[in-house]
Structure formats: structure tokens, C-alpha cells
Amino acid sequence: MTTDISSAKLSSEKLSSAKLKEMDRATLLHPFTNYQQYAKTGGRVVTRAEHIYVTDSDNKQLLDGMSGLWCCSLGYSQPTINKAIQEQLERLPYYNSFFNCSNDAAINMSNALVEIMPDHLNHIFFTNSGSEANDTNIRLVHRYFDALGKPGKKNIIGRHNGYHGSTIAAASLGGMGYMHEQFVGLTYTHHVQQPYWYEECHDMDAEAFGLVAANALAAKIDELGADTVAAFIAEPIQGAGGVIVPPASYWPAVEKICRERDVLIISDEVICGFGRTGQWFGCQTYGFTPDLLTFAKGVTNGYQPLGGVAVSDKIVAVLQSQSVEFSHGFTYSGHPVACAAGLATLEIYKQTDIVGTLSKDLALYFNERWRQLGDHPIVGEARTQGMLGALELVRDKSSRERLAPDSAASGFCRDRAIDHGLMVRAVKDTMISAPPYVCSKAEIDLLIDRLAKALDETARHYGINEA
């Protein structure tokens, strides 16, 4: 049943917080939400944002320690992106990329992306999201091997606890078990061990474990038969899985395994791309060469939906070798307004050299302050890379016993952080953060101090001595 609100009054500035929350519960279905619970309790309605802070309908301000949903890396106050969107709307608000047509914004954006991509990735296929981009990867990979006369290479391997989106295809590539329970996935997707040293290995050093995790991929390819396996897809760092930073030994071994078996590598950089790991892309941070690279989120600073795939010269050469249509695309592929937002975003990155300066200054400071939280009695591990951080919550550091069953402690800690004016995320028994690149060091201190208060309250709640 919808609320009786006339269209003339549908303005967050005119409606009370209570009315907004009532309308929210009545009409809006949220992603990844327990609908029964939400119908009873509702949630937070964000109405304004500035710099790195969001403000809700109750006028509570939060330091956004998650950059929106990993995407507003430059924060919420970028007038040049706003201006680019407005100007594009006035000049060309839409045109499609079908029927041998293009638009200048999409052309300029694809060229700007190629300039910052690894040297061998010189072609861009635009989508609206990372999910659609990973769907596109499946189509590209299958078409590539068909064109090579290897139609049997259809299997694609991902990782347990990996995240590649929410469409049927993208969620099949991902390894989130709780998602798989609610749909029937693609039969040609498979999953192998993640390089999650802290959770999965108590009796081996991290670098040795990295090789074990990589060899799990080799075993799966050999089990399926290399002549049936098309690609391996993985995030350089697993974001939604809990900021799983792989051991240094992992990616070099994975690349060697894939090259020896003629298996393509898809680097899902939806979270890791555009400076998040300390370089333009996570594959550069870890020194491997992907055949396809998935991007989204930070490409427009979250101001417009835009995703896509950067495709290697090797793959494109094969696709161009045959006079066959690639029967795939979207109404909004290369949307001019989204591409205008992307161009403005990339221009800020380049003009400020923010990626280069992050790794020399702010990311180092964030890493130092974040790792200090590892001394807290309920933190078993504090890990970071670039502008990503994770804290493992435990009752006992030596045994790694978790603080509470069913990951209840992380949810409690997240809620206490919000009480103190900080938005962070809880993933299983892990607290994670991905702050905007435009934070000052004083704001990094504020983030750490507010999270420390939440940790203190969580420790007291579960009877752990803070001394």
C-alpha cells in the first residue's frame, strides 16, 4: 500500500524524516536486504553530502569511511563533474552505440581510459555496471575461443567468497554461497580456494599459503581439463568478501598457472581500480597481466552509472579476424552523460596526480594509523593495501576464536561506529573501510578515533578487558 503523497510534494527538503522513512518502507525494495525486518525497522535516509561526509534526514552527519559503495573516491564535492554532466545533458543527453553509430563522449572516454590502462589493453566495451561488464566478459571469452576453433573452452573459474556482481551470470562467477542459495547458477562456472590466510590457515606462513591457494586453481583446471577452461576471474583484492589482501606469492603463481594452461585472466577491478590499491589498477600493484579488466564504480566517482571491460589486443585481433557480429550490448552502452562524467573524473585524477601522491603520502598514513588498531584486544589482524583496510574481530588473538557466533560482533561494532559518526562496513567477522582519497590526515585520525571507540564499546559488550 503506497502512502498518499502528491507528486508536487515529493521533495526530501519538504518531507519530514518520519514521512520519508514511511514512504521508503512502503514502496522501495532495497538490494541485499531482509524485507521482513526492514518493513518493521526501516533504515537511514541520506539527504545531503559534502566532501567526505553524508547527512541523513535526521540531520546526523557521518564520515563516509566506505566512499559510498567503494565508488566516491573523490568525495561528494566535485563541481567539475557536475558541470560536465550538465553540459552534456544540454548538448546530447543520449544516443545509442548500435547500428554503426557512436557519440563523441564515448569515443573520448574510451581513448582516455586506454591512456591509463596497462599498455596491452587498448579497447573498451562500455556497460552500465560491473555486473554487466562481467556478463560481457563471459560473452567475449566464449566468442574468442570459438573464433580460435576451441569451442570446448567454456568453463570459467572464480573463487569462493569472490564477488563479481548480482546478475545471474555475474553472481554465478562470484563465489558467495548465500547468493547461490537463491538462484540456479550457470553450469560452466566453478570456484576454488580464496587466498584468505588469516581465516583459512593457522599453521603456515602467509607466503607458503599463497602458493597453496594458487595451486588450488591449477588442480581445478587439471580436473576439468585445460581444453575446457576458458578463463579465471578474480579481484586483485577481494573487496566485498572482506578486503582479503593476498600474500605476495599468490598472483605471480596464478599467472604462471594460467599461461601454462592457455587460460585467460580476468582482473575484476570494480573496487580495486582507479587508485584504490595505490596504483591505477590492482593488477599493477600485484604485477600480473590480465587479458580482460573489469571496471566501474570509481570511473565516474559514483556520479553516473558506468562500467565496462578493457580488452587486450590479443583478444581483439582474434575477434576482428572473422566477419561475424558480436551479438551483445546494452541500450546505454557508452551513454554520453555517463561518459562525460567519466572524462571529468579522469581529468581530476590526472590533474591532481592523486594516484601518484596517494602511495607516497595519504595511503601510507592511513596504513600506519589503521595498523595501530591491530593492538586492540579484539583485533586479531589489521591489514591494509592502499586505501583499503580490514580488521578481524576475535575473542582470543592466539587461537583466532571469533568474538561472537553468527558474526554478531561485527554488526554490533558497525552500529556503534555509526553512533559515533562513522560509516564503515561489517563483512562476516571483519570490519572494513575504503575511505575517499580526498581525506586530510586529520580526517583519517578522526576515522580511526571513531572506529576505536566502536571497538572499545564492542569489547565491553562482549566482556573483553580493554587494558
N, C-alpha and C positions, 0 to 999 in steps of 0.2 A: 504494500500500500504506500503510495507516494505522499509526501507532505504537500499541503495546499499553499504553494508559494508561487506568485505570479512571476513571469519572466522578467518583468520590469524590476523586480526586487532581488533578482539572483545576483547579488554582489556581495563578496565577502566583507566589504567595508561597511555594508548596511545591515547585514545579518549578525545577530548575536552569536557568540561562541556556542551556546547551547543549541540554537537553531541549526547551525552548520553541522554540528555533530549528529543531530537528529536526522537531518537530510542525508548525511553520509551513510548512516546505518540503514536508512530506508531504501536507498537507490544504488549505491556504489559497491560493486563487488571488487575486493582488493586482491592483488596477487599474493600467493603463499600465505593464506590467512585461514584460520579456523572460523568458519562463518557462524557457527552456533555461538561461539564465545564472543565474537566481535559484535554480533547483534545485541548482546547483553551489555557489553562494556564500552564499545566504541573505541576510538583512538584519538590521536593527536592530529589537529588540522593546522598545517603550516600555511601562513597567510603572507609572510614577507621574508625577504632575505637580503642581507648586505654583507659584503666582504666574505668572511668565513662563518657568519652567524645566521641562523634561521630563527624566526619568531612565530609562535603559534597563535591561535585565535584567543587564547587566554593571556596573551602578551608575555609569555615566558620565552626568554631568549636562550638558545643553545649554541654552543660552539660546535660546529659540524665536523666531527672527527672522522666522518666517512665520505666527505666530498660528495654529498648527495647519495648516490648509489655508485660510488667509485668514479664518478664522471665529472663533477665540477672541480677539476684540478686547479683552475684559476679563480675559484670562488664565484661569488654572485654579483660582483660589481665590475663588469667589463663592458663599458658603453660602446666600444668599437664593434663588438659583436652585435649588440642591439642595433646599431646604426646600419651595419651590413645587412642584417635581416630586413629592416625596414626598407632600405633602398632596393633590395632585390624584390620585395613584395610589390613595390610600386612599378618596377620595370618589367619583370617577368615572374609572376607568382608561381607558375607551373608550366612545364611541358614535359612530355614523356621522352624516353630514350629508345622507344620501339621504332620500327619501320624506317630504319636508316636515318633516324633523327638524333640530334643531340642538343645540348644547350651550353652556352659559354661558361656558365658557373661550374657545371660538372666537368667540362674539359680542363678548366683552370685548376679545379680541385684535384683531379687525378694527376695532373702534372706536378702540383705542389706536394702531393703525397709521395710520388716517385722520387722527388728530390731528397726526402728524408729517410726513405726506406733503404734497407740493405741493397747493395748495388745490383743484385740479380733479380730483384722484384720490381719490374718495370711496367706492370699492367695492373689496373684496378677494376674490379667489378663492384658496383655500389649496391647496397641493400639499405634497409631501414633500421637494422638492429644486428647485434651479434648473433642472435638465434638464426635469423635469415641468412647471415653470412656463413654460418656453419652448415646450414642446409645446402647452400651454394657450393661449399667445399665438397660435399658428397657428389653432387652432380658433376663438378669439374674433374674430380679424381676418377670417377667411373668413365666419363667421356674420354679422358686422357688414355686410360689403359685400353679402352675399346679401340681407340684410334691406333694404338700400337699393336693391335692384334692379340691382346691379352685380356679377353673378356671375362676370364675366370677370376681376375683380381678384383674382388668386390668387398671383401671383409675389411672393416676399419676397426682399429683397436684404440680404446681410450683407457682411462684409469679409474679405479674405484675412487669415489669421492671427488672426481673431477666435475667441473661444471662448464657446460657449453651452450646453455640456453634452455628455453622452455617449450619450443615446438616439439612435436612428436620426434622429428628427426634429430634435432639438437639435443633433446633430453635423452634420446637413445645413445647418442655419442657420449654424453656425460655419464658419470657413474654414481649418481645419487640414488641410493636404494629406495628411500622414501618416496621419490618421484616415480620410480619404476613400478611401485606397487599400485599405482593409479592409472596405468595405461599399458597397452601392449606395444612394446618397442620393436624396432627394426631387427630382423633376424640376423643381419650381417654385421651387427656391432658387438664388440667383445670388450672385456675390461681386465686390466692387470693391476698389480700392486702399485700403490702410490708411494712416493719417496718420503714418507712421514716418519722420520726417525724417532721422534720423541714418543709417539703413540705406539709404534709397532716394533720397536727394538730396544730392549733393556740391557742386552749383553754384548753389544757390538758397537764399535765406534762409528761415527756418522759416515765417514768416507767408505768404509767397508760395506755399510748398509746401502749406501747409494749404488754400489755395484750389484748388490743382491737385487735391489728393486729394478735396475736396468736389465738384469739377466732374466727377470720375470717376463719382460717383453720378448726377449729372444726365445724363451721357452714357448710362449703363446704363439709367436709367428711360426715356429717349427712345428708345433702341434697342429695348427690349422693348415700348414703348408705355405711356404713363401709364395708359391704361384697362385694362391687365393687371397693374399693380403695386399690391399691397396695402399693403406696409409695408417699412420699412428698420429693421433691428435692429443695434444696436451697443452696446458697452460705452463709457461715458464715457472711461475709460482702459482699454486692453486689458491685462488682468492676466496671464493665463496665456501670452499672446503675448509677454510681456517687459516689462510696465509701460510701454506705449507712451503717453506723455503727448502729446496732440495739440497742435499750435500753436493759439494763441488765436483765430486766424481760422477754424478748421475748423468748429466746431459752429454758430456763427451762420449760416454759409453753408449747411450741411447742412439746418438747419431751414427756411431760406428756400426751398431747392430742393424739399423735401418738401411744404411748404404750397402752393407754386405748382402742384404736380402731383397734389394730393389723395392723398398717400402718408402713411400713419400712421408715427409714430416710436415704436419700442420701445426703451426705455433698459434695458439689462441691467445691473442694479445688484447682482448677486450678490456681487461683490467690492467695488465702489465704495460700496455703501450703508452706512448707519449710521455715518457719520463718517469713513470711510477717506480721503476726498479733502479733508477739512477742513470740510465741511458735511454735513447729514444725508444728502444724496444727491448723486451726481456731476452729475446734470443741473442742480442748483442751483449747483454750482461753476462749470459752464460756461455757465449761463444759457440753457438751452433747455427747452422744454415738451414732454415726451413724452405720447403718448396711452395708453401702457401702460408699466408699470415692473415689471421682474422683480426679486424679492428672495429671499434665502435666507441661508445662512452666518451672518453676524453678528446676524441677527434673534433667535437664541436663544443667542448666544455659543458656538455649536457644541455645546451641552449636549444638544440634541434635534434630530432632523431636521425641518426646517420650511422650506417655500418658498412662493412664491405670486406673484400678479400684482395690482398695484394698477391699477384700470381707471378711465378717465376718465368723467366724467359724460356726455360726448358719446356715447361708445360704449354705455354702459348705457342711455341714453334710447332708442337705436335697438333694442337687444336687448329692451327692455320694451315696445316699440311693437307687437310681434306676439305672438300667443298660440301660440308654438312652443317646445317643450322644447329646452334646450341639452343635447345628449346627450354629456356629457363629465363626468368626475370620477374620484375615487380613493377606495378604501376608507378611507384615512387622511386624507382632506381635512379640515382643521380638527380634527385629533386633539387631544383635550383636554389631554393631558400635554404635548405639544409646544407648544400654545398657552399653557399655564401657564408653561412655561419662557420663552416669548417675552415674556409680560407681565412677568415678574420681570426679564428682561433690559432691556426698555424702561424699567422703573422705575428701574433703576440709571443708565441713560443720562440720564434726566431729573433725578433727584435730585442727581446729581453735576454736571450740566451739562457732561458730559465732551466733548461735541461742540463746545460753545462755547469751552471752555477750551483744547482741543487746538490750534485755529488761532491762538490768542493766545500759546501758550507751548510745549508739548512738540513739536508739529509743526514750529514754527519752529526749535527747537533741533535736532531730527532732520534737518531740511532743511539747516541750516548745517553740521552735522557730516558728513552724507552727501556734500555737495558738496565738502568738503575732500578726499575721496578722488579727486576728479577730477584732482588734481595728481599722482597716482601714475603712474609711467611707462607702465603697461599699461592705464590707464583712458582711453578716448577721450572718453567723456561720462559725467557723473554727473547724473542727472535725478531729480527728486522732485516729489511733489504730496501734501500732507497727510502721512499715514503710509504712503507708498509710496516705494520707491527702486529705481533700476536703475543698473548700471554696465556700460558697453560695454567689453569687453576687446579690446585691439588690440596689434599689434606696433609700429605706426607711427601716431602721432596725426594727422599731416597727411594721409596717404593713407587712413587708416582701415583699413589692412590688418589682417586678423584675426591673432590670436596663433598659432593652430594650425588645421590643417584639421579638418573634421567637428566643429567646436565642442568639441574635446577639452579646450581650456584651461579652459572654464567648469566642466566636470565635475571637473577636477583641482582647481580653486580651491575648489569646493564641498566636496570631500572634505578639503581642508586646513582649511577653516573648521570642519568637524565635528571634526577632530583637536584644534582649539583651543577646542572647546566652544561652537560657534555653529551653529545650523541656519538656513541660507539656501538659496536655490534657484538652479539653473542652467537658463536657457532659451536654447537656441542659444548665442550668444556673449555672453550677458548674465547678470550676477549680479543677483538681485532680492531684495527684502526687504519685509515688511509687518509690522512689529513690533506687539505689543499696545499699546493706549492707556494701560495702567497701568504702563508702564516709568517708572522715575525717570530723571533726566538722567544720573546716574552709570551706569545700566544702558544708556542709549543710548551713552555713552562706551565701555562695555565691548563692546557690539556692534561699534562702529566699530573699536576697537582689535583685536579678534579678527579681523575681516574684513581689516584692514590687514595683519596677519601672514600671512593666507592669500594676499593679493595679493603680498606680498614673496616668499613661497615659490614662487608661480606664476611670477613674473618670473624668479627664479633658475633654475627648472626649464627655462624656455624661452629662457634665455640673454640676458635683458634686464637692462641695467645699472639698478640701483635709484637711483643717485645723481641 
